[in-house]
Amino acid sequence: MSRALLLVLALAALPVVGACRTRSEYVAPRGETPAVTYRAILNDGKAGIAEEDEALWACELGVAAMLVGRESEAWNAFHLASRTMGTLESSSRETRRAILGEEATKRWKGDPHERAMSAYYKGILYWRRGDLDNASACFKSGLLADGYSEVGDHQVDFAALSFLLGWVSFERGQAEQARFSFREAAQHAPHNLLFDDPAPGDHNVLAVVELGAGPRKFRTGAYGSVAKYERLEPQVAALEIRVDGVSQGVSAQATDMHHQAMTRGKKTLDGIRKGKAIFKASAATAGVVMMNRGARKNDSGLMIAGAGALLAAALTNPAADVRYWTLLPAEIHFVPLQLAPGVHEIEIIALDESHRPIAGRKRRFQVAVGRRADYLWWVRAQPGNSIYGLFDPPGSTTSEGNRS
C-alpha cells in the first residue's frame, strides 16, 4: 500500500471512528400545553427511553403529571427517578466510559439542585397526602442533596426547602427543628419578609407557588467541554391569591433556581473534560504535523504515528453533558392563608414587577377546605398565559375540576 493511500485512508476513517464514541442526545418532549407535553413524554416512554436517561424522563413526567392533575402518576414518576438519583456513585464501567468517551453516556442523576428538586416534589406530594413524616424526610433529603459537592466547597442555601421543613416540623410538633429551619430560610432569603415571622400556627393553608421555566443548560468552551446555565426570566414577578373576592396576599420569592444551578459546586468531571479538550487539540495538531512530515520524508513510521495521534484525538470526546430537567421552575414563592372550612372561589392573578395585574394572566378555581390545619396547595404559572394548581386533597370530590 502506498504511503499516500495510507494517509488518505487514515484521514477518511477518523470521522467514522469518532462517530462510534457518541450517542444520540436526549431531547425533552415539549408541547404547547402541559397536556400535550404530558402525552409526548408518555409516548417517549412507550417508545423506549435509554437506561441512562430514565431518571430524567421520570422527572419530566412527574412535573407534567402534576400540571395535568395526575398526582398518583407524579408520585410514581418521582419515586422511579429517586432510585437512580439517590445513588450518587456511578459504576466503574460508566466512569471509564465517561472518561474515555462521552460524559453523557453515564446515567443521568442530575446536578445538586435537580436532586434537591426531586426530593422537593416528593415532599410536596407526601404532604398533600397528609403524610407529614415522609414529607419532612424528603425536605431533609433535598437539603442534603443541595449541599453535596465532590470537593466540599458548596453549602446548603436552598431557602424554600428550609422553609418547607420548618413549616412541616411545626405541624409535627417539633418546635426546635421548626425554629432552626425558619432561621436558615431567613438567612438565605433575607429579602423575603415572610421568613422573619412565618407564624404557621396562624394559617391552615400554605400555597407553594412556582413561576416560569428553570435555567437552560448549554455547552461552551473548547469542543463544548464547559457546561453552563442560562437564566430564563419567569415573565411573572409574583402571584396574588384572592379568596371569595378578597386578597389573601402576594407571593414572595424564596428560591431562584438559576442561583441554585450556578452554586452547584465543582465536579471531578469538569477537570477531566478540560484535560480531554487540551489533549484532543494537542493530539490532532501533532498528528497532522507528523503525517505531513512523514509524507515529505517518505517515512511510513512517522506517518503511522501521526495517524495514531489523529485517531486518539478523534476518539477523545470532551463534550459536557448538557442533559437537564427542562420542566423545573425559575422561582419558588410562598403564600400562607387562613381559610374557614367550606368551598371557596379562588382567583390566581399574575403580577408584574410593580405588582400590577398582567392582562389575561389570571385563573379561577373552586376549592374545598376542610378542618385540617396543614393543607398544602401547589400553584404553577407557566411561561405564556397558563396557571395550573393542585388544591384539594387527592381523591376529594372537587379536586379533579381544579387541575386542568
C-alpha positions as CSV (number, residue, x, y, z in Angstrom):
1,M,0.0,0.0,0.0
2,S,1.4,3.4,-1.0
3,R,2.1,6.0,1.7
4,A,-0.2,8.5,0.1
5,L,-3.1,5.9,0.2
6,L,-2.3,5.2,3.8
7,L,-2.6,8.9,4.6
8,V,-5.9,9.2,2.8
9,L,-7.4,6.1,4.4
10,A,-6.3,7.2,7.9
11,L,-7.9,10.6,7.5
12,A,-11.1,9.2,6.0
13,A,-11.5,6.8,8.9
14,L,-11.4,9.4,11.6
15,P,-14.9,10.7,11.3
16,V,-16.3,7.2,11.3
17,V,-14.3,6.2,14.4
18,G,-15.3,9.4,16.2
19,A,-18.9,8.8,15.5
20,C,-18.7,5.4,17.2
21,R,-17.9,7.2,20.5
22,T,-21.1,9.3,20.7
23,R,-24.8,8.7,21.4
24,S,-27.9,10.5,20.4
25,E,-28.6,13.3,22.8
26,Y,-31.8,13.2,24.9
27,V,-34.3,15.8,23.8
28,A,-37.0,16.5,26.3
29,P,-40.5,16.4,24.7
30,R,-42.3,19.7,24.8
31,G,-45.7,20.8,23.7
32,E,-47.8,24.0,23.5
33,T,-49.7,22.9,26.7
34,P,-48.9,20.7,29.7
35,A,-51.4,18.2,28.4
36,V,-49.6,17.9,25.1
37,T,-46.2,17.7,26.9
38,Y,-47.5,15.1,29.2
39,R,-48.7,12.9,26.3
40,A,-45.4,13.4,24.5
41,I,-43.4,12.3,27.5
42,L,-45.6,9.2,27.9
43,N,-45.2,8.4,24.2
44,D,-41.4,8.7,24.6
45,G,-41.6,6.2,27.4
46,K,-43.6,3.8,25.3
47,A,-41.1,4.1,22.5
48,G,-38.3,3.2,25.0
49,I,-36.1,5.5,26.9
50,A,-32.4,4.7,27.1
51,E,-31.3,3.4,30.5
52,E,-29.0,6.4,31.1
53,D,-31.9,8.8,30.5
54,E,-34.6,7.1,32.6
55,A,-34.4,9.3,35.7
56,L,-34.5,12.5,33.7
57,W,-37.5,11.2,31.7
58,A,-39.2,10.3,35.0
59,C,-38.6,13.8,36.5
60,E,-40.1,15.4,33.4
61,L,-43.1,13.1,33.6
62,G,-43.6,13.9,37.3
63,V,-43.9,17.7,36.7
64,A,-46.0,17.2,33.6
65,A,-48.3,14.9,35.5
66,M,-48.7,17.5,38.3
67,L,-49.6,20.1,35.8
68,V,-52.5,18.0,34.4
69,G,-53.6,16.9,37.9
70,R,-52.4,13.3,37.9
71,E,-50.9,13.2,41.4
72,S,-50.6,9.4,41.6
73,E,-48.7,9.3,38.3
74,A,-46.4,12.1,39.5
75,W,-45.9,10.2,42.7
76,N,-44.8,7.1,40.8
77,A,-42.6,9.0,38.5
78,F,-40.6,10.8,41.2
79,H,-40.1,7.5,43.1
80,L,-38.9,5.9,39.9
81,A,-36.4,8.8,39.4
82,S,-35.2,8.6,43.0
83,R,-34.0,5.0,42.5
84,T,-31.2,6.4,40.3
85,M,-30.8,9.9,41.6
86,G,-30.5,8.7,45.2
87,T,-27.3,6.8,44.3
88,L,-24.6,9.3,43.6
89,E,-21.9,6.8,42.8
90,S,-21.5,5.6,39.2
91,S,-20.4,2.1,38.3
92,S,-16.8,1.7,37.3
93,R,-17.9,0.8,33.8
94,E,-19.9,4.1,33.5
95,T,-17.0,6.1,34.9
96,R,-14.5,4.6,32.4
97,R,-16.9,5.2,29.6
98,A,-17.4,8.8,30.6
99,I,-13.6,9.4,30.9
100,L,-12.6,7.7,27.7
101,G,-15.7,8.7,25.7
102,E,-18.7,10.9,26.1
103,E,-19.8,12.1,29.6
104,A,-23.5,11.8,28.6
105,T,-23.1,8.0,28.4
106,K,-23.4,7.9,32.2
107,R,-26.8,7.6,33.8
108,W,-28.3,11.0,34.4
109,K,-28.6,11.7,38.2
110,G,-28.9,15.5,37.9
111,D,-26.9,18.3,39.4
112,P,-27.4,19.0,43.1
113,H,-30.2,21.5,42.5
114,E,-32.0,18.9,40.4
115,R,-31.6,16.2,43.0
116,A,-32.9,18.7,45.6
117,M,-35.9,19.4,43.4
118,S,-36.7,15.8,43.0
119,A,-36.9,15.5,46.8
120,Y,-38.9,18.7,47.0
121,Y,-41.6,17.4,44.7
122,K,-41.8,14.1,46.6
123,G,-42.1,16.0,49.8
124,I,-45.0,18.1,48.4
125,L,-46.8,15.0,47.2
126,Y,-46.4,13.3,50.6
127,W,-47.6,16.4,52.4
128,R,-50.7,16.7,50.2
129,R,-51.5,13.0,51.1
130,G,-51.3,14.0,54.8
131,D,-48.0,12.1,55.4
132,L,-46.0,14.8,57.2
133,D,-43.4,12.3,58.4
134,N,-42.3,11.3,54.9
135,A,-42.6,14.9,53.7
136,S,-40.2,16.0,56.4
137,A,-37.8,13.3,55.4
138,C,-37.9,14.4,51.8
139,F,-37.2,18.0,52.6
140,K,-34.2,17.0,54.7
141,S,-33.0,14.7,51.8
142,G,-33.4,17.7,49.5
143,L,-31.2,19.9,51.7
144,L,-28.6,17.2,51.8
145,A,-28.6,16.9,48.0
146,D,-28.3,20.7,47.7
147,G,-25.2,20.7,49.9
148,Y,-23.5,17.9,48.0
149,S,-20.2,18.7,46.3
150,E,-17.4,16.4,45.3
151,V,-14.8,19.0,46.5
152,G,-16.7,20.1,49.6
153,D,-17.0,23.8,48.8
154,H,-20.7,24.1,48.4
155,Q,-23.0,25.0,51.3
156,V,-26.7,24.5,51.8
157,D,-28.7,27.6,50.7
158,F,-32.0,26.3,49.4
159,A,-34.3,28.6,51.4
160,A,-37.5,27.1,50.0
161,L,-36.6,23.6,51.3
162,S,-35.6,25.0,54.7
163,F,-38.9,26.9,54.9
164,L,-41.0,23.8,54.0
165,L,-39.1,21.7,56.6
166,G,-39.7,24.4,59.2
167,W,-43.5,24.5,58.4
168,V,-43.9,20.7,58.4
169,S,-41.8,20.4,61.6
170,F,-44.1,22.9,63.3
171,E,-47.2,20.8,62.2
172,R,-45.5,17.7,63.6
173,G,-44.9,19.4,67.0
174,Q,-41.1,19.7,66.5
175,A,-40.8,23.3,67.6
176,E,-37.0,23.5,67.9
177,Q,-36.5,22.0,64.4
178,A,-39.1,24.5,63.1
179,R,-37.3,27.5,64.6
180,F,-33.9,26.3,63.2
181,S,-35.3,25.8,59.7
182,F,-37.1,29.1,59.6
183,R,-33.9,30.9,60.7
184,E,-32.0,29.1,58.0
185,A,-34.6,30.1,55.4
186,A,-34.4,33.7,56.5
187,Q,-30.6,33.7,56.4
188,H,-30.6,32.5,52.7
189,A,-33.5,34.7,51.6
190,P,-33.3,37.9,53.7
191,H,-35.5,39.8,51.2
192,N,-38.5,37.6,52.0
193,L,-40.3,39.2,54.9
194,L,-42.5,36.1,55.4
195,F,-39.4,34.2,56.7
196,D,-38.9,36.7,59.5
197,D,-42.3,35.7,61.1
198,P,-43.9,32.8,59.3
199,A,-46.5,32.0,62.1
200,P,-47.6,28.6,60.8
201,G,-50.0,28.4,63.7
202,D,-52.0,31.3,62.4
203,H,-52.6,29.6,59.0
204,N,-54.2,26.4,57.9
205,V,-53.1,26.5,54.2
206,L,-49.6,27.0,52.7
207,A,-49.6,27.8,49.0
208,V,-46.3,26.8,47.2
209,V,-46.0,29.0,44.1
210,E,-43.8,28.3,41.1
211,L,-43.1,30.8,38.3
212,G,-41.6,30.4,34.8
213,A,-39.1,27.9,33.4
214,G,-35.9,27.0,35.0
215,P,-32.4,27.6,33.7
216,R,-31.3,26.1,30.4
217,K,-28.1,24.2,30.3
218,F,-25.7,24.5,27.3
219,R,-22.2,23.8,26.1
220,T,-19.4,26.3,25.6
221,G,-15.6,26.4,25.6
222,A,-13.2,24.2,23.5
223,Y,-15.0,21.3,21.9
224,G,-18.1,22.1,24.1
225,S,-16.2,20.9,27.2
226,V,-17.8,23.5,29.5
227,A,-21.4,23.2,30.8
228,K,-23.1,26.5,31.8
229,Y,-26.6,27.6,32.8
230,E,-28.6,30.4,31.2
231,R,-31.2,32.3,33.1
232,L,-34.7,32.2,31.6
233,E,-36.8,35.1,33.1
234,P,-40.1,34.0,34.6
235,Q,-42.1,36.8,32.8
236,V,-44.3,37.0,36.0
237,A,-42.9,38.6,39.2
238,A,-45.4,37.2,41.7
239,L,-48.9,35.8,42.1
240,E,-51.7,37.3,44.1
241,I,-54.3,34.9,45.6
242,R,-57.8,36.1,46.2
243,V,-60.4,34.0,48.1
244,D,-64.0,34.8,47.6
245,G,-63.0,38.2,46.1
246,V,-60.7,39.2,49.0
247,S,-56.9,39.3,48.5
248,Q,-55.0,36.9,50.8
249,G,-51.6,38.1,49.9
250,V,-48.9,38.3,47.2
251,S,-46.2,35.7,46.8
252,A,-42.6,36.4,47.6
253,Q,-39.5,34.7,46.2
254,A,-37.9,32.1,48.3
255,T,-35.6,30.4,45.8
256,D,-34.1,31.4,42.5
257,M,-33.4,28.2,40.6
258,H,-30.7,29.8,38.4
259,H,-28.8,30.7,41.5
260,Q,-29.2,27.2,42.8
261,A,-27.9,25.8,39.4
262,M,-24.9,28.1,39.4
263,T,-23.8,27.3,43.0
264,R,-23.8,23.6,42.5
265,G,-20.1,23.1,43.4
266,K,-17.3,21.8,41.1
267,K,-17.4,18.3,39.7
268,T,-14.5,15.9,39.2
269,L,-15.5,15.6,35.6
270,D,-15.2,19.3,35.0
271,G,-11.4,18.9,35.3
272,I,-11.4,15.7,33.3
273,R,-13.3,17.4,30.4
274,K,-10.8,20.3,30.4
275,G,-7.9,17.9,30.2
276,K,-9.6,15.9,27.4
277,A,-10.1,19.1,25.4
278,I,-6.4,20.0,25.7
279,F,-5.4,16.5,24.8
280,K,-7.7,16.4,21.8
281,A,-6.3,19.7,20.4
282,S,-2.7,18.7,21.0
283,A,-3.1,15.2,19.6
284,A,-4.8,16.5,16.5
285,T,-2.1,19.1,15.9
286,A,0.7,16.6,16.5
287,G,-0.9,14.0,14.3
288,V,-1.2,16.4,11.3
289,V,2.3,17.6,11.7
290,M,3.7,14.0,11.9
291,M,1.8,12.7,9.0
292,N,2.8,15.8,6.9
293,R,6.5,15.3,7.7
294,G,6.3,11.6,7.2
295,A,4.8,12.1,3.8
296,R,7.5,14.6,2.8
297,K,10.3,12.4,4.1
298,N,8.8,9.2,2.9
299,D,8.8,7.9,6.5
300,S,6.0,5.4,7.0
301,G,6.7,5.1,10.7
302,L,6.2,8.8,11.3
303,M,3.0,8.7,9.2
304,I,1.7,5.7,11.2
305,A,2.5,7.6,14.5
306,G,0.7,10.6,13.1
307,A,-2.3,8.6,12.2
308,G,-2.3,7.1,15.7
309,A,-2.3,10.6,17.2
310,L,-5.2,11.7,15.0
311,L,-7.1,8.5,15.9
312,A,-6.6,9.3,19.6
313,A,-7.9,12.8,19.0
314,A,-10.9,11.5,17.2
315,L,-11.7,9.0,20.0
316,T,-11.5,11.7,22.7
317,N,-14.8,13.4,23.3
318,P,-14.6,16.2,25.9
319,A,-18.2,17.4,25.3
320,A,-20.0,18.3,28.5
321,D,-23.2,16.5,29.5
322,V,-26.0,19.1,29.0
323,R,-29.0,17.0,29.8
324,Y,-31.1,18.9,32.2
325,W,-34.6,19.0,33.8
326,T,-36.5,21.3,31.5
327,L,-39.7,21.5,33.5
328,L,-38.2,23.0,36.6
329,P,-39.5,26.5,37.6
330,A,-37.5,29.7,37.5
331,E,-38.5,30.7,41.1
332,I,-40.3,29.2,44.1
333,H,-42.6,31.5,46.2
334,F,-45.0,31.0,49.2
335,V,-48.3,32.5,50.3
336,P,-49.7,31.4,53.7
337,L,-53.5,31.6,54.2
338,Q,-56.2,31.2,56.9
339,L,-59.4,29.9,55.4
340,A,-62.7,28.8,57.0
341,P,-63.9,25.3,56.2
342,G,-66.1,25.1,53.1
343,V,-66.0,25.6,49.4
344,H,-64.2,28.8,48.2
345,E,-63.8,30.6,44.9
346,I,-60.0,31.1,44.4
347,E,-58.6,33.6,41.9
348,I,-54.9,33.5,41.0
349,I,-53.6,36.7,39.4
350,A,-50.2,37.1,37.8
351,L,-48.4,40.4,38.7
352,D,-45.6,42.3,37.1
353,E,-42.6,43.8,38.9
354,S,-44.7,46.7,40.1
355,H,-47.2,44.2,41.5
356,R,-49.8,45.3,38.9
357,P,-52.0,42.6,37.3
358,I,-50.9,41.4,33.9
359,A,-53.7,41.4,31.4
360,G,-55.0,38.0,30.6
361,R,-52.9,36.3,33.3
362,K,-55.4,35.0,35.9
363,R,-57.4,31.9,36.6
364,R,-60.3,30.9,38.9
365,F,-60.7,27.7,40.8
366,Q,-63.3,26.2,43.1
367,V,-61.6,24.8,46.2
368,A,-62.9,22.8,49.2
369,V,-61.2,23.3,52.6
370,G,-61.8,21.0,55.5
371,R,-60.8,21.3,59.2
372,R,-57.2,20.2,58.8
373,A,-54.5,22.6,59.9
374,D,-51.9,21.6,57.4
375,Y,-53.2,21.9,53.8
376,L,-50.7,22.4,51.1
377,W,-51.5,23.9,47.7
378,W,-49.3,23.9,44.7
379,V,-49.6,26.6,42.0
380,R,-47.6,26.9,38.8
381,A,-47.6,29.9,36.4
382,Q,-46.2,28.5,33.2
383,P,-44.5,30.6,30.5
384,G,-47.3,32.0,28.4
385,N,-50.8,32.5,29.7
386,S,-51.4,29.4,31.8
387,I,-51.8,28.9,35.5
388,Y,-52.2,25.4,37.0
389,G,-52.7,24.2,40.5
390,L,-53.3,21.3,42.9
391,F,-55.6,22.4,45.7
392,D,-58.0,19.9,47.2
393,P,-56.5,16.7,48.8
394,P,-56.0,13.9,46.3
395,G,-59.2,11.9,45.8
396,S,-61.6,14.6,47.1
397,T,-64.8,15.1,45.2
398,T,-63.9,18.6,43.8
399,S,-60.2,18.1,43.2
400,E,-60.4,17.0,39.5
401,G,-62.0,20.2,38.4
402,N,-59.2,22.3,39.9
403,R,-56.3,21.0,38.0
404,S,-57.0,21.0,34.3
